[in-house]
Amino acid sequence: MIVNRIIVLLGFVGILCSCNNDDDNTQSVEPPRFLSEVLAEDEAEIQEYLKTHYYNYEDFESPSEDFDYKIVLKEIPEDDTTNIRPLSEFVETLEVKVPSSFFLIEGEEETVVHNLYYVIARQGIGDALTVADSAYVSYQGQLLSGDIFDNSRVNSPLWFDLANLQVPSSSILTGTAARGFGEAASLLKGGGEPILNEDGTYSVDNYGVGFFIFPSGLGYYNIARSVIPSYSPMIFTMDMIAVKETDHDGDGTPSMDEDSNGDGYLYNDDTDGDGLPDYLDADTN
């Protein structure tokens, strides 16, 4: 059986709530535009990208012994005569409801459905996770232009608390939330059990691999961050190494089970009306 193994440092236990960026975190904020208006523009750009780009699908369909299971995205040459299949033939769609209040937008419809486009190149043999759990993931983030703005593969995988990526308004203004990353990660499964290597490191086989494209309403929206312009759709490729079910308030109920309305958004569930979302409120479970 052909497998791919990734070295992991299990001693790294810090859980991060934002994408690591080696560049400076310089950012600027402009008044947010209506979600529906921006979404129409983003969708047009994404659809064009899906028609004009492809990934190394043949490598995944018939992997060689030394294949590294890394997704590579490329533009289809204008003079292509090999009938390369575009991304549009592979992507599936996840609908995500985004409330206008998430970006402090007033005077518009309450929620706008955004499409997250994805391809699961390898599902993974480990546990599944939800948007309320924690993920140990290796990833690369880029714009539709191909410009890379973040790449954990240069160093090592990172732990993410996916629930923190849903924090509204205040965290958006500090540039620490990109909800689409958490929604994307939840579509993958982790790898197998850690394997102890002779040099003392650990490896994981058969981890989930995929890529994800989403509009700016699932990203930083009106926040411009160093190399990321405002209203920028994003692309992430991910290797899901390990997952961990999370109970943020320690009340014995997994955080995802405290999404009482079942919409996958944790911050609009406040059963006792005390201003704390249920998943952070030990008084509710």
Backbone bond lengths (Angstrom), bond angles and torsions (degrees), N, CA, C in turn:
res aa  C-N    CA-C-N  psi(-1)  N-CA   C-N-CA  omega(-1)  CA-C   N-CA-C  phi
1 M - - - 1.463 - - 1.526 108.83 -
2 I 1.304 117.40 133.40 1.451 121.88 179.31 1.518 108.52 -84.97
3 V 1.312 117.05 124.65 1.456 121.21 177.02 1.514 108.11 -128.85
4 N 1.314 115.40 164.14 1.448 120.23 172.55 1.507 107.36 -125.16
5 R 1.303 115.85 139.90 1.459 120.88 -173.33 1.515 109.30 -119.91
6 I 1.301 116.21 139.93 1.454 120.59 177.53 1.517 108.83 -122.65
7 I 1.328 116.73 136.96 1.451 122.00 179.76 1.525 108.50 -79.85
8 V 1.322 116.67 133.65 1.456 120.65 179.80 1.513 109.54 -127.86
9 L 1.331 115.48 151.49 1.452 122.08 175.59 1.514 107.72 -106.72
10 L 1.323 116.38 96.70 1.451 119.87 -174.15 1.513 112.24 -69.92
11 G 1.321 118.17 -11.91 1.455 119.84 177.88 1.511 112.61 -74.60
12 F 1.331 117.73 -13.81 1.460 120.49 179.96 1.518 108.93 -81.08
13 V 1.350 116.17 107.12 1.454 119.33 -172.93 1.516 112.69 -115.55
14 G 1.315 118.40 -1.54 1.453 119.08 179.99 1.506 110.88 -67.72
15 I 1.324 117.14 135.87 1.456 122.01 178.94 1.518 108.31 -105.07
16 L 1.328 116.16 122.53 1.445 121.37 -175.50 1.513 110.54 -100.30
17 C 1.335 115.67 151.92 1.466 118.99 179.07 1.515 111.56 -113.94
18 S 1.310 118.37 9.37 1.456 119.46 176.75 1.510 109.60 -146.43
19 C 1.324 116.36 158.58 1.454 120.45 179.06 1.513 109.44 -70.75
20 N 1.322 116.64 133.37 1.449 121.51 179.26 1.516 109.33 -70.61
21 N 1.315 116.75 141.57 1.457 120.58 -178.87 1.515 109.23 -140.36
22 D 1.325 116.73 120.53 1.449 120.41 -179.64 1.522 111.63 -72.89
23 D 1.323 117.13 -20.66 1.450 120.03 177.15 1.518 109.46 -77.32
24 D 1.323 116.24 170.38 1.457 118.00 177.41 1.517 109.47 -67.98
25 N 1.340 115.72 159.31 1.457 121.16 -176.09 1.521 111.77 -96.63
26 T 1.331 116.76 27.19 1.447 120.29 178.04 1.525 109.79 -56.66
27 Q 1.329 115.93 132.38 1.449 119.05 -178.14 1.513 109.95 -146.62
28 S 1.314 115.74 157.97 1.452 121.73 176.13 1.517 108.38 -136.48
29 V 1.325 114.83 151.82 1.456 120.62 -176.01 1.517 109.06 -123.40
30 E 1.314 116.90 130.38 1.450 121.17 173.73 1.520 108.62 -117.64
31 P 1.330 118.05 155.70 1.468 119.42 -179.32 1.522 110.62 -54.85
32 P 1.333 117.83 133.92 1.464 120.23 -176.02 1.523 113.00 -69.81
33 R 1.318 115.93 137.62 1.455 121.83 173.78 1.527 109.19 -85.44
34 F 1.325 116.49 169.23 1.459 120.32 178.96 1.526 110.27 -62.93
35 L 1.318 115.87 139.42 1.457 121.66 -179.27 1.524 112.45 -57.55
36 S 1.326 116.84 -46.87 1.464 120.31 -175.99 1.526 111.73 -63.11
37 E 1.308 116.74 -34.58 1.465 121.39 179.72 1.527 110.90 -68.05
38 V 1.320 116.19 -47.15 1.464 120.92 -179.55 1.523 110.79 -68.73
39 L 1.329 116.34 -38.83 1.460 120.18 -178.60 1.522 111.52 -59.81
40 A 1.320 117.66 -40.24 1.466 120.82 179.54 1.529 110.79 -60.43
41 E 1.321 116.72 -40.85 1.463 120.61 178.59 1.531 111.14 -67.98
42 D 1.328 115.55 -44.77 1.466 119.85 179.65 1.525 111.57 -61.49
43 E 1.326 116.19 -42.31 1.466 120.40 -178.89 1.525 111.14 -61.17
44 A 1.321 116.65 -41.06 1.467 119.87 179.45 1.529 110.54 -61.46
45 E 1.326 116.60 -41.81 1.467 120.57 179.49 1.527 110.98 -67.48
46 I 1.321 116.49 -42.21 1.463 120.22 -178.67 1.522 110.99 -65.51
47 Q 1.333 117.19 -43.82 1.460 120.25 -179.68 1.528 111.30 -61.83
48 E 1.318 116.76 -38.21 1.463 120.24 177.01 1.525 110.15 -64.65
49 Y 1.316 116.67 -40.97 1.466 120.64 178.51 1.525 110.54 -62.68
50 L 1.313 116.71 -43.62 1.466 120.65 -178.46 1.526 111.98 -63.16
51 K 1.320 117.11 -31.35 1.464 121.02 -179.46 1.525 112.85 -80.68
52 T 1.314 117.02 -22.53 1.466 120.06 -171.25 1.528 113.76 -113.06
53 H 1.324 117.60 4.36 1.463 120.59 -178.98 1.528 110.83 -130.36
54 Y 1.315 115.22 162.27 1.462 121.26 179.09 1.517 109.27 -144.18
55 Y 1.329 116.13 169.59 1.463 119.79 173.58 1.525 108.73 -125.55
56 N 1.302 117.11 170.35 1.470 122.27 -175.17 1.526 111.72 -77.14
57 Y 1.336 115.37 60.62 1.464 121.38 -175.14 1.521 112.21 -65.09
58 E 1.326 117.50 -31.91 1.467 119.32 -179.44 1.527 111.48 -66.03
59 D 1.325 116.85 -31.60 1.468 119.99 177.29 1.524 111.09 -64.37
60 F 1.333 116.13 -36.54 1.464 120.30 179.77 1.527 111.74 -77.98
61 E 1.328 116.53 -31.67 1.464 119.81 179.93 1.522 111.84 -70.76
62 S 1.329 116.62 -36.80 1.473 121.11 179.62 1.528 108.55 -134.93
63 P 1.326 117.40 73.16 1.470 120.30 -174.24 1.522 112.97 -67.97
64 S 1.316 115.89 136.70 1.460 121.49 175.08 1.526 109.10 -79.93
65 E 1.318 115.85 168.21 1.462 120.42 -178.10 1.527 112.02 -62.10
66 D 1.325 116.87 -30.44 1.460 119.83 -177.14 1.529 112.95 -103.77
67 F 1.334 118.02 13.91 1.462 120.90 179.76 1.527 109.90 -65.11
68 D 1.329 116.61 134.71 1.463 120.70 -176.27 1.526 114.00 -92.40
69 Y 1.318 117.66 1.78 1.464 123.30 178.51 1.527 112.37 57.17
70 K 1.314 116.81 35.52 1.450 122.26 174.98 1.522 109.52 -100.53
71 I 1.314 116.28 131.89 1.460 121.18 177.92 1.524 109.58 -77.84
72 V 1.323 115.68 134.15 1.460 122.45 177.13 1.524 107.85 -122.33
73 L 1.323 117.03 123.91 1.459 122.71 178.68 1.523 109.12 -103.68
74 K 1.341 115.83 132.03 1.459 120.46 -178.51 1.527 110.27 -139.57
75 E 1.335 114.76 157.87 1.461 120.59 175.06 1.524 109.34 -82.90
76 I 1.323 116.52 138.47 1.463 121.07 177.51 1.527 108.84 -71.67
77 P 1.330 118.70 125.04 1.473 120.48 179.68 1.529 111.03 -60.05
78 E 1.311 116.08 143.22 1.463 120.10 -179.82 1.519 111.74 -62.15
79 D 1.312 117.55 -30.53 1.467 121.32 -178.55 1.526 111.95 -98.55
80 D 1.322 116.79 24.62 1.470 120.13 -177.57 1.523 111.47 -60.72
81 T 1.320 115.63 130.98 1.466 121.23 177.18 1.525 111.57 -121.83
82 T 1.317 116.21 10.58 1.472 120.50 -175.93 1.522 112.56 -102.58
83 N 1.322 116.10 5.55 1.465 120.44 179.14 1.531 112.32 57.49
84 I 1.321 115.09 47.97 1.465 120.10 175.44 1.522 109.20 -61.79
85 R 1.306 115.85 134.00 1.464 120.73 -179.72 1.530 110.09 -84.17
86 P 1.328 118.40 125.51 1.466 121.06 -178.24 1.530 111.60 -74.29
87 L 1.310 115.48 164.85 1.462 121.06 179.14 1.522 111.90 -57.85
88 S 1.324 116.44 -30.61 1.466 120.24 -177.85 1.521 112.52 -59.46
89 E 1.334 117.80 -21.95 1.463 120.91 178.92 1.526 112.71 -84.30
90 F 1.322 116.86 -8.70 1.460 120.21 -175.44 1.526 113.93 -114.12
91 V 1.325 117.62 -31.06 1.461 119.59 -168.74 1.524 112.76 -68.85
92 E 1.322 114.25 144.43 1.452 123.02 168.02 1.520 107.60 -107.56
93 T 1.329 116.40 170.28 1.458 120.24 -173.60 1.520 111.40 -128.21
94 L 1.324 115.54 133.46 1.460 122.57 171.68 1.515 107.83 -113.59
95 E 1.328 117.31 125.11 1.458 121.15 177.71 1.526 109.68 -87.97
96 V 1.327 115.54 129.50 1.463 121.61 -179.19 1.524 108.47 -125.28
97 K 1.314 117.10 125.15 1.459 121.76 178.32 1.528 109.74 -83.51
98 V 1.323 115.78 123.81 1.466 121.09 -179.52 1.525 108.86 -113.64
99 P 1.336 118.75 117.30 1.462 120.72 178.00 1.524 111.06 -76.17
100 S 1.318 116.93 141.51 1.462 120.54 178.30 1.522 111.44 -59.92
101 S 1.324 116.17 -30.98 1.463 120.40 -179.63 1.521 112.16 -63.01
102 F 1.324 117.22 -22.16 1.466 121.22 179.23 1.520 110.77 -57.90
103 F 1.339 116.52 -33.33 1.462 121.57 -179.93 1.527 111.96 -111.62
104 L 1.333 117.29 17.59 1.462 122.75 178.71 1.525 111.70 59.55
105 I 1.336 116.58 37.33 1.461 121.83 178.91 1.521 108.69 -92.57
106 E 1.317 116.16 132.14 1.456 120.97 179.44 1.527 109.91 -114.89
107 G 1.331 115.77 153.93 1.453 120.72 173.51 1.507 115.17 79.19
108 E 1.337 117.33 24.88 1.458 120.48 178.98 1.514 108.69 -133.47
109 E 1.343 117.17 173.74 1.444 120.61 176.82 1.521 110.23 -55.32
110 E 1.330 116.68 152.31 1.463 120.65 -172.41 1.516 112.60 -66.37
111 T 1.335 116.95 -43.79 1.464 120.15 179.23 1.526 109.89 -135.12
112 V 1.310 115.69 149.87 1.463 122.09 177.57 1.526 107.68 -130.13
113 V 1.316 117.21 127.27 1.463 121.67 -178.98 1.524 109.92 -77.00
114 H 1.330 115.59 126.29 1.460 122.73 176.80 1.528 109.37 -110.96
115 N 1.319 116.74 141.03 1.467 121.66 176.97 1.524 110.80 -93.61
116 L 1.318 115.54 127.76 1.461 122.19 171.48 1.524 106.68 -105.30
117 Y 1.319 116.83 120.32 1.462 122.05 -177.34 1.526 109.26 -96.88
118 Y 1.326 116.00 138.01 1.465 117.64 -175.29 1.523 112.26 -151.25
119 V 1.327 113.59 156.56 1.461 122.90 171.18 1.519 107.31 -132.52
120 I 1.319 116.90 123.30 1.458 121.85 173.61 1.521 106.89 -94.82
121 A 1.322 116.38 102.23 1.461 120.73 -178.00 1.524 111.46 -75.98
122 R 1.330 115.82 -31.96 1.462 121.60 173.85 1.523 107.42 -149.58
123 Q 1.314 117.37 123.07 1.455 121.09 -171.14 1.522 113.28 -69.14
124 G 1.306 117.97 -36.86 1.461 121.32 -173.27 1.517 110.05 98.17
125 I 1.341 116.82 150.61 1.467 120.78 -176.23 1.519 112.57 -104.86
126 G 1.329 117.07 -0.85 1.458 120.66 -177.22 1.514 112.94 -91.10
127 D 1.328 114.99 -158.32 1.456 121.51 -177.63 1.525 111.25 -72.60
128 A 1.329 114.63 149.97 1.457 120.95 171.47 1.525 108.21 -82.23
129 L 1.317 117.30 164.67 1.453 120.50 176.53 1.513 109.36 -137.29
130 T 1.319 115.79 170.98 1.455 122.35 179.87 1.520 108.64 -122.46
131 V 1.332 115.86 176.39 1.463 120.76 179.01 1.519 111.86 -69.90
132 A 1.336 118.13 -5.47 1.464 121.52 179.07 1.517 112.68 -102.20
133 D 1.321 118.00 0.92 1.463 121.56 -173.74 1.530 111.90 -101.62
134 S 1.323 115.39 -174.50 1.460 121.78 178.76 1.523 109.82 -112.24
135 A 1.326 115.72 144.89 1.463 121.12 -174.82 1.518 110.53 -132.47
136 Y 1.329 115.62 136.44 1.465 122.43 173.44 1.515 106.17 -102.71
137 V 1.322 116.45 106.69 1.455 120.28 -164.63 1.527 112.00 -136.07
138 S 1.315 115.13 141.69 1.462 122.61 169.68 1.524 106.85 -103.23
139 Y 1.322 118.24 133.03 1.460 118.97 -171.53 1.521 111.46 -150.91
140 Q 1.322 114.15 164.66 1.463 122.23 170.80 1.513 108.25 -136.58
141 G 1.323 116.86 133.80 1.454 121.87 178.01 1.514 111.03 -113.60
142 Q 1.330 116.41 136.24 1.458 120.21 179.53 1.517 110.45 -146.60
143 L 1.322 115.47 164.24 1.454 122.29 175.04 1.522 109.51 -90.57
144 L 1.326 116.74 170.22 1.463 120.08 178.05 1.527 111.12 -62.30
145 S 1.314 116.96 -24.15 1.464 121.36 178.47 1.520 112.31 -71.08
146 G 1.343 116.11 -14.10 1.455 120.83 -176.34 1.513 113.47 98.53
147 D 1.329 117.40 -9.34 1.460 121.08 179.53 1.529 109.90 -67.63
148 I 1.328 116.44 124.92 1.461 121.77 -179.57 1.520 109.38 -86.45
149 F 1.333 117.04 128.36 1.456 120.40 179.13 1.522 113.02 -111.07
150 D 1.323 118.16 -10.36 1.465 120.32 -179.36 1.520 108.51 -159.85
151 N 1.336 116.20 140.99 1.460 118.57 -176.40 1.521 110.05 -156.31
152 S 1.326 117.17 95.34 1.463 120.30 179.01 1.520 111.36 -73.21
153 R 1.336 117.37 -14.63 1.464 120.20 -178.58 1.527 111.72 -66.46
154 V 1.330 116.70 -20.19 1.455 120.19 178.48 1.524 109.96 -66.49
155 N 1.322 116.85 -33.69 1.456 121.33 -178.45 1.522 110.59 -109.91
156 S 1.324 116.98 -87.89 1.459 120.47 -179.48 1.517 108.82 -157.73
157 P 1.337 118.18 167.01 1.467 120.48 176.96 1.529 111.23 -59.53
158 L 1.325 115.94 161.17 1.461 122.33 -179.60 1.521 110.08 -129.25
159 W 1.328 115.69 150.48 1.468 120.58 171.98 1.521 109.27 -84.72
160 F 1.318 116.42 136.64 1.458 122.58 174.70 1.519 109.86 -126.12
161 D 1.326 116.65 133.41 1.455 121.98 167.80 1.526 105.73 -88.64
162 L 1.323 117.06 101.63 1.466 120.80 -172.15 1.521 112.60 -63.77
163 A 1.331 117.67 -30.45 1.468 120.24 179.75 1.522 111.09 -61.77
164 N 1.329 117.32 -34.48 1.461 120.26 -179.85 1.519 112.47 -64.90
165 L 1.320 117.08 -21.48 1.456 120.18 179.61 1.521 112.21 -74.94
166 Q 1.335 116.91 -6.32 1.460 120.55 178.29 1.525 112.53 -97.45
167 V 1.333 117.87 -5.07 1.466 120.26 -176.12 1.523 109.89 -57.05
168 P 1.338 118.79 125.09 1.465 121.10 -175.05 1.522 114.36 -82.00
169 S 1.269 116.24 169.05 1.462 130.59 170.16 1.519 116.33 38.39
170 S 1.323 120.24 -73.22 1.456 121.64 -173.77 1.519 111.24 -60.28
171 S 1.325 117.53 -41.81 1.460 119.44 179.20 1.518 111.38 -76.01
172 I 1.325 116.67 -32.03 1.459 118.86 174.45 1.524 109.48 -59.24
173 L 1.331 117.47 -41.50 1.448 121.17 -177.34 1.518 112.52 -68.33
174 T 1.320 117.68 -21.59 1.461 120.26 175.43 1.523 110.83 -95.95
175 G 1.323 116.51 3.51 1.455 120.29 174.26 1.506 114.50 71.34
176 T 1.328 118.17 31.23 1.461 119.31 -175.83 1.516 113.20 -110.84
177 A 1.308 117.93 6.69 1.454 118.58 -176.97 1.520 111.14 -128.20
178 A 1.312 116.13 136.23 1.457 122.82 172.14 1.519 105.15 -141.59
179 R 1.326 115.84 90.30 1.457 120.81 -170.86 1.518 112.58 -57.10
180 G 1.324 116.83 -34.78 1.456 119.95 -178.38 1.513 113.31 -58.75
181 F 1.331 117.35 -30.22 1.457 120.95 178.97 1.524 110.03 -62.56
182 G 1.338 116.36 -44.97 1.457 119.83 179.38 1.515 112.93 -67.60
183 E 1.334 116.53 -40.85 1.460 120.10 177.99 1.529 110.04 -62.05
184 A 1.325 116.17 -40.70 1.464 120.67 179.79 1.519 111.32 -65.77
185 A 1.325 116.34 -47.47 1.464 120.48 -177.76 1.521 111.88 -58.95
186 S 1.328 116.53 -33.40 1.466 120.25 -176.63 1.523 112.89 -69.09
187 L 1.329 117.69 -9.75 1.462 121.32 -179.90 1.528 112.72 -87.77
188 L 1.327 116.74 -6.88 1.461 121.27 -178.55 1.525 111.45 -106.30
189 K 1.319 115.94 162.91 1.460 122.28 172.18 1.525 109.05 -113.25
190 G 1.324 114.93 156.47 1.452 119.92 178.69 1.519 112.13 -75.26
191 G 1.337 115.37 -177.55 1.454 120.94 179.72 1.513 112.59 -92.72
192 G 1.328 115.76 -165.96 1.454 121.10 -179.86 1.518 111.98 -77.95
193 E 1.332 115.88 -169.88 1.457 120.90 -179.91 1.531 109.96 -68.40
194 P 1.344 117.49 144.85 1.470 120.57 178.20 1.530 111.61 -58.93
195 I 1.320 115.74 141.30 1.464 122.99 179.82 1.529 108.34 -113.50
196 L 1.330 117.18 125.26 1.461 121.33 179.15 1.526 110.05 -78.33
197 N 1.329 116.61 122.96 1.455 122.18 178.83 1.529 111.03 -89.76
198 E 1.314 116.44 164.99 1.460 121.33 -178.35 1.525 112.58 -62.81
199 D 1.331 117.37 -28.05 1.464 120.01 -178.28 1.522 112.95 -87.47
200 G 1.333 117.09 5.84 1.456 120.54 177.59 1.509 115.09 93.06
201 T 1.333 117.74 -8.56 1.456 120.46 175.50 1.524 109.57 -83.98
202 Y 1.326 115.37 171.51 1.459 121.07 177.85 1.525 109.66 -117.22
203 S 1.315 115.87 151.25 1.458 122.13 176.03 1.522 109.83 -125.83
204 V 1.322 115.43 156.47 1.464 122.00 176.35 1.520 108.29 -130.94
205 D 1.325 116.69 131.92 1.457 122.54 178.67 1.531 110.91 -102.64
206 N 1.319 115.18 158.03 1.475 122.33 168.71 1.526 113.80 54.85
207 Y 1.318 116.28 42.48 1.464 121.50 175.63 1.531 109.44 -79.78
208 G 1.329 116.44 159.34 1.455 121.08 179.99 1.520 112.40 -71.46
209 V 1.334 115.77 143.26 1.465 122.14 -179.16 1.525 108.62 -133.73
210 G 1.325 117.30 132.88 1.456 119.77 177.92 1.517 111.81 -164.02
211 F 1.335 116.04 172.26 1.462 119.79 171.18 1.518 109.18 -134.59
212 F 1.340 114.79 155.76 1.456 121.82 -167.31 1.525 109.40 -143.50
213 I 1.323 115.94 135.99 1.457 121.95 -179.55 1.523 107.60 -127.56
214 F 1.323 116.50 127.60 1.465 117.71 -178.44 1.527 111.65 -144.93
215 P 1.343 116.81 155.10 1.465 121.87 -178.63 1.521 111.81 -72.54
216 S 1.321 115.53 169.58 1.462 120.69 -174.24 1.521 112.93 -65.31
217 G 1.334 117.77 -21.40 1.457 120.32 176.70 1.510 113.03 -66.93
218 L 1.334 117.27 -14.01 1.461 122.30 172.67 1.528 110.59 -106.65
219 G 1.341 115.21 6.19 1.455 120.93 178.48 1.515 110.60 -117.26
220 Y 1.344 116.47 -130.31 1.464 120.50 -177.35 1.523 112.90 -94.88
221 Y 1.308 117.51 -5.32 1.461 124.28 174.43 1.531 111.75 53.53
222 N 1.336 118.22 -111.87 1.466 121.03 -174.48 1.522 113.63 -87.14
223 I 1.339 116.98 7.80 1.457 121.23 178.57 1.531 109.01 -95.28
224 A 1.322 116.88 121.94 1.461 121.44 173.86 1.522 108.13 -94.74
225 R 1.335 116.25 125.79 1.466 120.86 -178.06 1.525 109.90 -123.16
226 S 1.295 116.84 113.67 1.466 123.75 178.97 1.533 111.52 36.41
227 V 1.339 118.42 -97.57 1.467 120.75 -175.64 1.524 112.81 -91.41
228 I 1.333 118.00 4.43 1.466 121.53 -179.47 1.525 108.94 -109.08
229 P 1.333 118.76 106.83 1.465 120.10 177.89 1.529 111.04 -66.46
230 S 1.315 116.09 159.28 1.461 119.39 175.21 1.524 109.84 -62.99
231 Y 1.317 116.29 153.36 1.463 124.19 179.05 1.535 111.98 56.21
232 S 1.318 115.75 46.34 1.468 120.71 -179.10 1.522 111.69 -105.45
233 P 1.331 118.84 120.96 1.466 119.98 167.54 1.526 109.07 -61.03
234 M 1.331 116.13 156.46 1.458 120.78 -176.54 1.519 111.32 -129.71
235 I 1.330 114.96 155.74 1.464 122.80 173.91 1.523 107.94 -126.93
236 F 1.323 116.53 131.88 1.461 120.83 173.90 1.522 109.43 -127.09
237 T 1.319 115.87 133.22 1.461 120.85 165.50 1.521 106.49 -103.41
238 M 1.342 116.90 140.11 1.461 120.49 -173.63 1.517 112.26 -137.02
239 D 1.325 114.56 144.46 1.461 123.46 167.79 1.526 106.14 -117.43
240 M 1.332 117.56 113.38 1.462 121.80 -175.79 1.532 109.42 -90.06
241 I 1.311 116.98 98.71 1.457 121.84 -173.15 1.526 111.96 -76.74
242 A 1.331 116.72 -50.37 1.466 120.55 -176.95 1.520 109.47 -150.70
243 V 1.314 116.40 156.90 1.463 121.83 179.91 1.525 109.54 -132.95
244 K 1.341 115.71 157.79 1.460 121.06 -179.61 1.521 109.52 -145.45
245 E 1.322 116.59 120.89 1.463 120.38 174.99 1.524 108.90 -65.15
246 T 1.340 116.57 139.44 1.458 120.68 -170.78 1.523 111.78 -124.30
247 D 1.335 115.18 138.69 1.464 123.97 172.81 1.524 106.49 -122.05
248 H 1.329 116.82 91.94 1.456 121.18 -170.21 1.523 114.01 -64.99
249 D 1.333 117.89 -35.80 1.468 119.27 -176.80 1.523 113.06 -98.60
250 G 1.317 117.28 2.67 1.455 120.83 175.01 1.513 115.19 64.23
251 D 1.342 116.80 29.13 1.463 119.58 -178.46 1.519 112.73 -95.16
252 G 1.320 116.80 6.89 1.458 120.46 178.57 1.510 114.55 89.12
253 T 1.331 117.26 -3.49 1.461 121.87 178.77 1.524 109.31 -110.81
254 P 1.332 119.16 123.37 1.466 120.02 177.55 1.524 110.88 -53.40
255 S 1.299 116.66 141.32 1.461 120.85 -174.63 1.521 112.88 -55.91
256 M 1.333 117.86 -37.46 1.457 119.39 -178.68 1.512 111.60 -65.14
257 D 1.334 117.44 -29.23 1.460 120.70 179.09 1.523 111.89 -73.27
258 E 1.333 117.42 -6.99 1.464 121.08 177.76 1.528 111.68 -98.78
259 D 1.322 116.15 10.97 1.466 121.93 170.58 1.521 106.79 -84.98
260 S 1.329 116.26 79.27 1.465 121.36 -167.74 1.519 113.68 -64.50
261 N 1.334 118.55 -29.88 1.466 119.10 179.86 1.524 112.47 -91.81
262 G 1.335 116.56 -2.53 1.457 120.92 172.70 1.509 116.69 68.56
263 D 1.342 117.65 21.23 1.467 119.07 -177.85 1.526 113.37 -94.52
264 G 1.337 117.34 1.98 1.452 120.69 178.45 1.514 114.68 79.73
265 Y 1.338 116.94 2.42 1.467 121.54 178.95 1.522 107.88 -113.28
266 L 1.326 117.32 118.05 1.464 121.88 -168.59 1.520 114.34 -82.61
267 Y 1.324 117.56 -14.36 1.459 119.50 -171.93 1.527 114.61 -94.13
268 N 1.318 118.06 3.39 1.467 119.48 173.91 1.521 111.31 -112.82
269 D 1.344 116.32 23.05 1.464 122.36 176.04 1.526 107.95 -116.80
270 D 1.327 116.18 102.89 1.466 122.22 -178.75 1.521 108.16 -137.98
271 T 1.324 115.71 80.38 1.465 121.92 -171.03 1.514 113.03 -58.66
272 D 1.341 118.10 -42.68 1.466 119.85 -175.77 1.524 113.35 -94.95
273 G 1.333 117.55 3.44 1.452 121.24 174.21 1.516 115.57 65.61
274 D 1.334 117.06 27.83 1.468 119.23 -177.92 1.523 113.09 -95.24
275 G 1.334 117.18 6.15 1.453 120.47 178.01 1.512 114.54 91.29
276 L 1.336 117.36 -7.58 1.457 121.72 177.16 1.522 109.79 -102.40
277 P 1.331 118.35 131.77 1.468 118.40 174.57 1.517 109.53 -62.84
278 D 1.315 116.31 147.69 1.465 121.30 -173.62 1.523 113.00 -54.93
279 Y 1.327 117.29 -34.66 1.465 118.39 -174.87 1.529 112.50 -71.49
280 L 1.347 116.34 -13.65 1.466 121.50 175.82 1.520 112.24 -109.27
281 D 1.315 117.24 3.97 1.466 122.79 -174.29 1.519 109.56 -114.55
282 A 1.323 116.69 105.65 1.468 121.01 -177.58 1.520 112.71 -66.99
283 D 1.350 117.18 -13.40 1.467 120.18 179.15 1.516 112.19 -76.20
284 T 1.335 117.12 -14.20 1.466 120.18 179.81 1.514 108.85 -123.88
285 N 1.323 116.99 140.68 1.466 121.03 176.17 1.518 109.22 -158.95
